[in-house]
Amino acid sequence: MLDINKLNIEFKTKTGSITAISDLNLSIKAGETVCLVGESGSGKTITSKAIMRLIEYENGRISNGDISFQGTNLTSIDEKMLQHIRGKKIAMIFQEPLSAFDPVFTIGHQITEMIRKHQKISKQAAWQKGINLLKKVGISEPEHRMKQYPNEFSGGMLQRAMIAMAISCEPDLLIADEPTTALDVTIQLQIIELLKSLKDEFNMGLLLITHDLGIAAELADRIVVMYAGEVVENATVSQLFHTPHHPYTRGLLKSIPKMDTANKGKLYSIEGSIPSLNELPEGCLFHPRCPFANTQCKRVRPNLEKVNDRYAACFYSEELVTKPEWSLSYSKEETLETINVTKPKPVSTEILVDVQHVSKHFPIGRGLSLAKKQVKAVDDVSFTINKGETFGLVGESGSGKSTLGRAILQLEKLTGGEVLYGGSPLSGLSSKKMGKYRKEMQMIFQDPYSSVNSRLKIGEIIAEPLKWHLKLSKQEIQSRVEELLEQVGLKREWVSRYPHEFSGGQRQRIGIARAIALNPAFILADEAVSALDVSVQAQIINLLQDLQAKMGLTYLFIGHDLGVVQHISDRVGVMYLGKLVEIAPSKAIFQEPAHPYTRVLIDSIPNGKRTNKLKAEGEIPSPANPPSGCRFRTRCPFATEKCAEEEPALKEIQKGRFTACHYPLPIN
C-alpha cells in the first residue's frame, strides 16, 4: 500500500540546508502495523509528515526519492490531489491533541467539517456520524460531548476525539505520532486496544511512531528503528525483542527498567546523546556511542542490508549476535559499575518527613458560591519518609500526586493537617523562618525545557540559590558552580552556555545541579524523567542514585512510569482521587499488589503480554464530585454495595504494608 524508496529530506536553515532524512526505505501493507522507534531527533515525526507532504509548511522539502501510495507517487502530485488524499485516504493522529484542535470551535464542528469535506452528506447526517464515531472510540454521552470545546475534555478524551476525527472517512492508512505519550497507563491501554480494533474493522495500515518499546510490542507487526535520520534496523516484533541485530536497538532494549527484577543497581544506558544534524560524525553515525565500534566503523558508513532474515545497518551484526555478551540478559559488562550500588542501602528508622492528615482543597466558582463546591485534590493523606529513603508516589493524572508534593514543600497552603520536617512543623512559618527549610528541601521539575530561564546562562541558573542563601564571593560561587556541573556529568567549561544549546537530558542535569547546590537533605522529583527518552532516562536515574549514595539524599519520587518507580524506590505509595490507597515496599507492591487499583496500574503496562489482566473501565472521576464510599468503586471489578456505602480506611494488613480496601487482594 505504501512504498517509500530512497527518501531524502532537507530543511532550510539560516546557515544553509541540512539533511534530516537520508536514503530511507519503508513499506506498509494493507492491514499491517509498522512502528517507527528511536530517540527524539532520530527523524520519526519528520518521516511521517513527509508522507502527507506536511514538511513543506515547515521549510522542508523532499530532495530525492519517491513515496508511492496505492500506486500514486505523492512526491509529484499537485496540492489539489493531495487535499483529496489527506484525511480521506491517509489520516494522522498528532502527538499533542490539545494543540491539534482549534480551541474556538466545538469538537462536533471540527469532526463534521472533516466528514463534509470528503463525503457528500448533509450537515445533519455528518453530525449523527460524529456522534457514532465518539461512541465508537469510547466517549460517554457523545451527543453532549459534540457540543463541548476542546478545553472541556481531559487528555485521554481529547486523544480519543482526535482518533474519531482521523477515522471519520475510513482511511486506508492511519499515521499515529506518539498517540499515548502524555497519557496514564490505564488510558494508554484503552487507546492501544481501540487502535487494534479499528485497524481490524477497517483493514487499515497503521504507521505508529513511539519511543516506548512496550507499546511497539503491543501493537506492531514490524518495527523500524531510526537513528539520526537513517534506518538502522527493520525486523518483526519477535525478531527484534528476541535478538536485536544493531547495537543501538540492543542499547534501547537494555535501557528499559525491568519490572521482574530485584536489582536496584545502575540501569544500562547508552552513553552520550543523538548527534546534531549539522554535526554528524564520519562513518557509522552511531559509532561515538557504540561499545562495539572499531576503526572501520569510524571511517565507513554501513548500508542497511539483509541479515538473518531482517535488515540491519551494521558491519558486524551477524558476528555480534553469536557472542554471549550480546544477550539482553547478560550482565557481566555492568558488574564493575554496579557493584557499589547493588549493596543494600543502609535503612534508617529516623523519620525525616512526616505527613499527618494533609488535605488541600481548591474552591470552585466565584463570590458566594466559592465555599459551596471544592476540588479535594488531596484529602486526609498520612505517611512518613525515612532519612536516606526513596519514597515513590504513583497514580493517574488527577490523583493528586503533584499537589501533595507541593503541599509538603509548603508551595501550596494546606487546607488541613500538618507536615513535620525533622520533627518540626512547617505550616504557618514566616518567609524568613521557612528560608532555613528551603535550603534543606529542593525540587527537580518535570519539564527540563520550561524549568530553566532561557535568557540566563547555565552558570547563572545554578548560582541563583547560592547567591540567595549563602554569603559567598563571586570566585567561590564560580568554583562551586563548576564543581556542580562536574558532579552531574557536564563539563566545567559549559558554564557560560545558554539552555538552548543543550539536549533535554542535559537540561535535566542542569536542573539537578541547581537542586543539589545547597547540599539539601530532601528532594522532591516530580516526574523528573517522564519527558526523556528511555536511554537518557536511564542516565538520569543512575545519576540520582549516585547522588543519593554520595550525599545521603532522601527522595520523594513522583512518576507514572511504574518500571522507573519500582527501580528507584524503597517504598511506594499509590494515590487515587486525592487518597492514598496502598503503601508497601517497592518489590512487594509490584509482585503482589493488595489493592485492585494498584493491580490495574501494573496490568496496564504495555509489554506485549495480555493474559489474565485486570482492567479499569473509563477515566478517573472528577475530584470535584468523587463517588461515595470507596472512590475507586466505579471502576473496580470487585466492588459491592458496602464499597458504595462505606469508605475504607488505610489499614496495616501486614508488617509495613497498608491498604484502603474492604476486600484486599490475597498476598503471601
N, C-alpha and C positions, 0 to 999 in steps of 0.2 A: 504493500500500500504506500509506504514512504521509503524512498531510497535517496540518501544523501551521499554524494560522491565527491571526494577530494575538496571539501569545502574550506575556503579561506575567508576570514572576516577581518576587515581593517576598520580602525576608528581614527578620525581626525583629532589631533590634539594641537596645542599651541606650539609644540616643538616638532610637529610633523606627524606622519601616520605611524600607528603601531599595529602589529598583527595580533589579534586576540585569539583567533582560532586558526590552526594550521592543519591542512590535509585531513579533515575529519570525514570518516566514513561511518554511516549508521543506517540501519534499515529496520522497519517495523512492519510486521504482517497484520492483516485484519484479525482483531480479537487478541492480539499479543500485547503484553505489558513489558516495556523496556524501561529500565531505571538508570538514570544518569546519577552517579555519585562522585564525590570528591570534595575537597576543602573549598571554602569561599575563595573566589578568584581563579578557580580552575576552568571556568568557561561554560558551566552547565546552563545558566539562565540565558546567556548570550546565544548559545546553540538553539535553545527553544524559541527565543524571539526571532531568530533568523528564519525559522521555518515559515512564520507568518509575515516575514519581512518587516517586523516592528523595529528592528535596529536602525532603519532608515530615518526614524524620528529621533534618534539619539546620536547623530553624527557617525553612524556606522554604515558600512557597505559590504556587499559580497564581492570580493575581488577576484575569486576564482571558484570553480566547482559548480555543481548542479544540485538542486533539490527537486526531486521528482515525486509528485503526489498523485496517485491513481493515473499515472501516465502523463500528467501535465507538469512541465518544467516551471516551478514557481519563481525561479530567478529571472525569467524573461517575459512574464506576462505583465500587462498594464494594471494600473491601480483599480480600474473598474472591475476587472476579472477577480482581482484579489479581494475586493469588498464582497463579492459573491461567495468566495470560499471561506473568508474569515467569519466565524460564528456559525455558519451553516455546515460546512464540511470539516473545518478544523476549529475547535474551540479551546479556550485556555482558562484555567483556574489560576489566578495570580496569588503570589505569596502573602501579600497584605490585603485582606478583604476590605478593611476599613477604608484604605486609600483607593481601592478599585471601584467602590460605589460612590456615586455623586451624592453628597450629603443633603442637597436641596430638593431631591426627588424621592418619592416613596419607593420602597422595594418593588411594589407591584408595577409602578410606572416603568421602572428600569428593566424588569423582566419582560413585560409586554412589548416594550419598544424593540427588543431583540427579536421577539416572535413575529411581530408585524413587519419588521424589515425584511425577513426572509420567507415569510409564508403569507399568502394572500387570504387572510381570515379577518373577520370583523373584530372590533375593539372588545366586544362582549365575549366572543369566543376565545380571544387571546387572554383576557382576564381569567376566564374559567380554567384555561390551560395552565396559567400561572399558579392558580390555587392548587390544581392537581400536582404540579411539579413540587411545590413546597411540601405537600403531603407526602409525596414520593421520597423526598430527602429527609423526612422525619421531623418536620417542624409542626408543632401542635397549633391549633386554631389558625389555619392558613388564611381563612377569609379576613380575619382581623389583622394578621401579620402583613398581608399585602398592602394595607393602608398605612403601615408604620414606616418610619425613616430609619436609615442605617444606624444612627446613634442609639436607637431603642433596642437594638439586637446585641446579644452577647457575642464574643469572638467565635464560639462554636456555631451559633445560629447563622452568623454572617457568612462563615465558610460554607455552610450548607446552602444558603441562599445563592452564593456565587456558583456552587455546583449546579443548582437548579437552573440558573441562567445559562450556564455553559452547555447543559444537555437539552435546553429548550428546543433546539432544532435537530436533535438526534444526530450529532456529528459523527463522522467516521473515525476521526482521530481527536482524542482529548489530551491536551497537554496540562499537566498539574505541576506547578512550580512550588515546591515546599508546601503542600496543602495542609500539613499538620504541624508545622514548626512551632507556632505560637500557642498550640492547644495542649490541654492536660491529657494524660494518658487515657483517661476514660473516654473523652470526646474524640481523641486520636483514633481509638479503636472503632468508634462508631463511623468515622469518616472512612477508615480503611475498609470496613465491611460494606459501606454504602458504595464506594468506588468499585469494589469487587462485583456487587450485584448489578450495578448499572452497566458495567463492562460486559457481563454475561448477557444481560437483557438486550442490549443494543448491538452486541458483537463489535464493540468499539476497539480500536487500537488505543493504547494508553502509553504516553511518554511521561514518566514520573521523574521529577527532579527532587533529590533529597540529599542531606548529608547524614541521615540516620539510617545506618545499615540494617537495623531491626525492622524498619518499615519496608526497606527493599526486600528483606527476607519474606515478609508477609505478602507482598503484592506482586513482585516481579517474576517474569519468566526468564528474562535475561538481564544482566547487569553490565553496564558500560562504565568503566572507571576513567575519569578525566583528571589530568594534571597539567596546569599551566597552558591550557588551550589545546591539548592533544589527548587522544585516546591512548591509554597505556594498557588497558585490558578489556576484553569483551568475552563474557562467559555466561553459562547458565547459572542460576542461583545455587544449585547443589555443587557444581564445579567450583565456583568462586569461594563458597563458605567452607568447603572441604579442603581444597588445596589451591589457594591463590597463587598465581604464577608471576606476579610483578611485586617487587619489594615494597612499592607504595601501597598496593592493595593489602599486602600482609601487615604493613605498619598500621593501616587504618583499623583492620580487624583486631590486632593485638592491643590497640589503644582503648578498646571498649571495656569499661569495668564489668566484671563478671558477677552475676547475682548468685552463682552457686559456689563461690569460693570464700574461704575464711581468711585469705591472705590480705592483710592490711598494709603490706609493703608498698613500694613505689609501683605506680602504673607504668606500663610500657608506653613510651611516647616517641614520636618522630621528631628528632631534633630540628631546630630551625623553623623556617616558615616558607610558604609558597613564594617563588620569586616574582618581582615586579615585571610586567610585560616589556618594559623598556630596558630591563637589566637581566635578560635571560642568559643563563650560562652556556658555554660551549658544550658540545657533545650531548649526552643524555641530560634532559632538563632536571631529572631527579637526583643526579649523582652527588650534589653537595650534601644531601640529606640521607643518602643511601649507605647502610653499613656494609654492603657487599661490593661497592664501586671499586673499579681498578683504573689503570691508565687508559685503556680503550674507551671506557665509559666517559672519561673526561674529554676525549678528542672526537669521538664519532657518535652521531645521534642514531639510535636503533629505530628500525621500522616496525610497524605493527604487523606481526607475522603469525601464521597458524602454528601453534604448539600444543600437542596433546589434545587435539580436537577443540581448542578455543584459541583466541587471539591474545598475544601479549607483545609489548614493545620493550623487550629486554634481551640482551645478548646471551644471558646465562640462565634464563628461566628453566630450561629443560634440565640443566645440571643442578641448579639450586634446589629444586623441589625434591630431589632424591636425598638431600642431606638431612640428618636428624635435627640439626639446629633450625631448619626452615619451618618445622612443625609449629602450629599456633599454640600448642600446649607446652612446648619446650621452654624451660625456664633457666637453663644453665647460664645464659648470657646476662640475665638480670641478677643472678645470685649476689655478685660482689656489691652491686649498688643498692641492694635492698637489705643486706644482712643487718645493718644497724637499725633499720626502720621496722623490720618484721618482728623484733623482740617486743613482747607485750609492754604497753605503756604503763609506767607506774600509776596505779589508780589511787587518787586522793579521795579521802572521805570528807575533806573540808569543803563546805558549800561556799561557792563564790557568788552565784546569782540565785536568789530565792524569790520566785514569782508567787504571790499569795492572792488568790481570788481576784485576779486582774480582769477588769472589764473596760471596754472602750466602745461607747455608743455614739453614733452620729445622728443629729436631728435631721428630719426631712421636712421640707415646706418652709413657709415664711410666716412671720408675725406670730399670731396667737396659735397657729397650728404647729409651731415648732416642737412643743413639748408632747404633742399627741402621738407622733409616729417617729420611730427611731430605727436606724440600721444597727443591729447589735453585731458589729464586726468582730469583737472579742467579748465573750460572755462567761465570766467566772472561771478563769483558767488559772490553775496552780501547778507548778513543777519546780524542780531545782536543777542547777547545773554545777557540778563539782569542779574544783580547780584542775586545770590541765585536761579537761574532758572536751570532746566534741559532741554536742547535742544536736542531732538532725531534726528538722521540722519539715514534714511533708503534708500534702493535701492539694486539692484542686484550687484553681483561681477562684477567689471569693470566699475561701475558707477562713481567712483572717491571719494568715502566717506573717505577712509583711507588716500589718498593723500591730500585731503582737510584738514583733521585733522592734518597731519604732517606739512602742509604749515602754518597752524595757529600757531603751536608751533615753527615755523621757523626751523624745521628739514629738510624742503625742501626749496630751494631758489625760491622765487616767479618769475614767468615769467612776470607777470603784476599785478597791483593792490596793495593794502595795507591792513595790519591788524593792527588795533589800540587796545591796551590793556589799559584800564583805560584812554582813550583819547590820549595815546602816541603811535606813530608809532614804529613798531618793526623791519621792514626790514632795512638792511644796518647798523645795530648796530654792534660794535666790540664785541668780545667774552666776554670781561670784562664787558661792559655795558649790554650785554644780560644776564650775570650771575645773575643780580638783578631780571630779569623776570623769569629765570629758577626756582628760589625758589618759585615764585608765580604760575607757570604753570607746572603741573606734568601730568604723563601719566600712565594709567593702560593698560597693553598689553593683546592681545588676548590669547596667549598660556601660561598657567601657568607653563608649563614644560620647555620651551626654554627661558623664560624671566628672569630666575634666574640662577646665576652661580652655577653649581652643585658642584664645588670644594670648595665653601665658606660655612661656617656655616651661618644659617639664621640671627644670630645676626650681623655678618659682612656685610651681604647683606643690612639689614635695616640701619646699621650705616653709610654706604658709603656716602649718601647725607649729613648726619650730619657732617662728617669729612671734606667734601669738602666745605661746605658753612658756617659752624658755628665754632667759636673758643670755643670748649668745652673740658673739661678734660675727661680722659678715664672713670672716675667714672660717670660723668654727661651723657656721651654717653650711657654707660651701663644701667643707670637708665631710660633714655629716650627710649631706645630700648625695655626694659621690659614693660614700660608703653604702648608703641605702640602695642606690642603683645597682651596685655590685651585688648586694645581698639578694636582690630579686632577679638576678641574672641578666641585667642590662649593663651596657658599657659606661664607664665614668665620663667619657668624652661626649656622650649624648646629652649632657646636662643642658646645653643651650639649644636643643632642638624643640620644635613645636609638636603638639599631639598628632596633627595630620600626617606627620612623617612616620608614624608607627602603625603596625597592624593591630587588630582587635586584641590579640593575646598580649602583645607588648603594652598596649594601653592598660590592660587589666593589671599588669605587673606594676605600672606606674601608680595605679590606684592602691595596690597592696603596699607599695613603698611609702605612700602617704599615710596609710593606716597604721603602719608599724613605726613611724618616725619618732613617736614619743614613748616607745617601749611600753605599749599598753599591756594589760593583763587579759582583757576580754575583747573579742572581735565578733561583730555580727556580720556574717557573709550572706547577703540577701541575693539569692540566685546568681552568685558570683561567677558561675561558669556556663550558665544556660545559653548565653549569646555566642558561645565559642564552638568551633569545630571540634570533633572528637579528639584529634591529635593535640590541638592546642589546649583543650580542656584537661587532658592528662598531664601536660606540663604544669598547668596552674595548680591542679590538685596536689601534685608532687611537691611543688613549692610551698603550698600551705602546710603540708605535713612536715616538711623540713623546718620551716619557721617555728612550728609548734614544738618540735623536738628541741630546737636550739634556744627558744625564748620562753618556753613553758606557757604558751598561749592557751587560752580557753576560747572555744568557738561555739557560737550558735549558728549552725549552717542550714539555711533555708533553701530548699530546692524542690523541683518537680521531677528530676531525673532520678528514679529510685536506685538505679545501679550506682550512680555517683554518691548519693546519700548513704547507701549501705556501705560503700567502700571507705568513706572518710569518717563515719560517725561511730561513737562508742555506744550511745543510746539514741533512740529515735522516738519522737512524739508525732502522732498523726492527728491532724486537725480537720474538722468538718463543720462548716457553718458556725464558726466562732467558738467551737468547743473542742477540747482535747478528748479523743475517743479511745486512744491507746498510747501507752508508753512502755517500752521494753528495750532490752539490749539489742543492738543492731542485728547480730547474727540470728537471734531468736525470733525477732519480729518478721524477718524476711523468710525464714524457713517455716515457721509455724505461727501465722498471724492469728490473734484471738478475736479481733473484731471483723465482722463481714466487710466493712468499708476498706479496711487495710488489705483484706484478701482481694477485693475488687481492684484496688490500685495495682497490686502485684500481678494479678492475672491479666491486666490491660496492657502490660509491657509488650510491645511488638517484638517477637523473636522467631516468627515462622512456625511456632508450635501452637495449635489451637484446640487442645482436647481438655475436657473437664474444667473449663474456665468459668469463673463466676463473673457475671456482668451486672452493672447497674444501668438501668434504662434512664433515658432523659438526662437533664442537666441539673446541677446543684440549684436548689430553690433560692429565692431571693432572701437575703438576710433581714430585709425589712418585714418579711412575713414568713418566718420559719414555721415548719409543721409543728403540731402539738406533740408532746411526749418525746420520743427519740427523734432527733432531727433527720436521721438517715432513713427512717422507716418508709418514706415514699418511694425510695429506690432500692430498698433491701428485699432480697428474695425470701428472707426468713421472717419477715415482720408479722406480728399477731396483733390482736386487739389491745393487749397490755402495752405494746410499744407505742400505740397511739394515745393511750391514757396516762402513762407514767414515764417521766423522764429518767433514764438510767444514770446513776452516779458513777463517777470514775472510782473503781474499787480495785484493790490489790487481789489478784486471783492466784498469784504465785510470787515467790520472793523476787522483788524487782520488776514485776510485770503488773501493769494496771490496764483495765479496760472498762469502757462505759457501754455495757450491753447486757440486756436481760438474759440473752442466750448466747454466751461467748462460744466460739468455735473450740473444739477439743484440742488441747496441747499436752505434750508429754511432760 
